[in-house]
């Protein structure tokens, strides 16, 4: 029983999204993909958004940071 709990915890572990070596937030598994949770101001524009995979989330975070720097 404990093994199942450990396996589930491993699958639910947040994955850090960095841009330029700076952590911008994390993605957490969701029933429909991955939800982004921002921790830095430039990434708050997409806080809470759902993405189909981690790569798509990373691209969106990179774009949000770039857009925030241009403003």
Helices and strands as residue ranges (DSSP letters): H 2-11, E 15-19, E 22-30, E 33-38, G 41-46, E 50-51, H 54-70
